[in-house]
Amino acid sequence: MKFKGGLELAEITEVRIYKAKGNGSVKAFASVSFDNEFVVKGLRVVEGERGLWVSMPSRKMKDGSFQDVFHPVSKEARDKIVEAVLKAYHEQE
C-alpha cells in the first residue's frame, strides 16, 4: 500500500493485545510494532454503539480535552492499523 506521494506505508510487524479487566467500554489495550523498528503503545479497543473501534493513544490536556499522541495521517494508514488491531483482538477471544 502506498501514500499519495508514492511513499510506502510502514509494515505492521506485530500487534500485542492486552485484555482489559472489568466490563467497561474499553475491551483491550494494544501495542503495534512498525517495520520491527518502532512500537506505539496505548491504543484501545473500545465497544461503542456501532460495535468495536480503535482509539489512538492520547493524553489529557489541562483544559480537560484529549490530544492524540500518535495518529495516522491518511485514511489508508488508519484503516491498516485498525484492521490489524481488531484482527488480533478477535484472535484472542
C-alpha positions as CSV (number, residue, x, y, z in Angstrom):
1,M,0.0,0.0,0.0
2,K,1.3,3.5,-0.8
3,F,0.7,7.0,0.3
4,K,-0.5,9.6,-2.3
5,G,3.1,10.8,-2.8
6,G,4.3,7.3,-3.7
7,L,5.7,6.6,-0.2
8,E,5.1,3.1,1.1
9,L,3.2,2.6,4.4
10,A,5.2,1.1,7.2
11,E,4.7,-2.6,7.6
12,I,2.9,-3.7,10.8
13,T,5.2,-6.4,12.1
14,E,3.5,-7.2,15.4
15,V,0.3,-6.5,17.3
16,R,0.0,-7.3,21.0
17,I,-3.4,-7.3,22.7
18,Y,-3.8,-6.9,26.5
19,K,-7.4,-7.6,27.6
20,A,-8.9,-5.0,29.9
21,K,-10.3,-6.1,33.2
22,G,-14.0,-5.5,34.1
23,N,-17.0,-4.9,31.9
24,G,-16.4,-1.3,30.8
25,S,-16.4,0.0,27.2
26,V,-12.6,-0.4,26.9
27,K,-12.2,-4.1,26.0
28,A,-8.4,-4.2,25.4
29,F,-5.2,-2.2,25.0
30,A,-2.9,-2.8,22.1
31,S,0.7,-2.1,21.1
32,V,1.7,-2.0,17.4
33,S,5.2,-2.6,16.0
34,F,6.1,-1.0,12.7
35,D,8.9,-2.4,10.5
36,N,10.4,-4.1,13.5
37,E,11.8,-0.7,14.5
38,F,9.1,1.4,16.2
39,V,6.4,0.5,18.8
40,V,3.3,2.5,19.5
41,K,1.6,1.6,22.8
42,G,-1.7,2.7,24.3
43,L,-4.1,2.0,21.5
44,R,-7.5,0.9,22.9
45,V,-10.2,-1.4,21.6
46,V,-13.5,0.2,22.6
47,E,-17.0,-1.1,22.3
48,G,-19.4,1.6,21.2
49,E,-23.0,1.8,19.9
50,R,-21.9,0.8,16.4
51,G,-19.5,-2.0,17.6
52,L,-15.8,-2.2,18.2
53,W,-13.5,0.6,17.2
54,V,-9.8,1.5,17.9
55,S,-8.8,4.6,19.8
56,M,-5.3,6.1,19.2
57,P,-3.1,6.9,22.2
58,S,-3.9,10.2,23.7
59,R,-3.1,12.4,26.7
60,K,-5.4,14.6,28.8
61,M,-4.7,18.4,28.4
62,K,-5.0,20.9,31.2
63,D,-8.4,22.1,29.8
64,G,-9.8,18.5,30.1
65,S,-9.7,17.8,26.4
66,F,-7.7,15.0,24.9
67,Q,-4.9,15.2,22.3
68,D,-3.7,12.2,20.2
69,V,0.0,11.4,20.9
70,F,0.1,9.2,17.8
71,H,-2.2,9.2,14.8
72,P,-2.1,8.1,11.2
73,V,-2.1,10.9,8.6
74,S,-4.0,9.1,5.9
75,K,-7.2,7.1,5.9
76,E,-5.3,4.2,4.4
77,A,-2.8,4.1,7.2
78,R,-5.6,4.4,9.8
79,D,-7.6,1.6,8.2
80,K,-4.5,-0.6,8.1
81,I,-3.8,-0.1,11.8
82,V,-7.5,-0.6,12.9
83,E,-7.8,-3.7,10.8
84,A,-4.6,-5.3,12.3
85,V,-5.6,-4.4,15.9
86,L,-9.2,-5.7,15.5
87,K,-7.9,-8.9,13.8
88,A,-5.5,-9.6,16.7
89,Y,-8.2,-8.8,19.2
90,H,-10.7,-11.3,17.7
91,E,-7.9,-13.9,17.5
92,Q,-7.6,-13.6,21.3
93,E,-11.3,-14.1,22.1
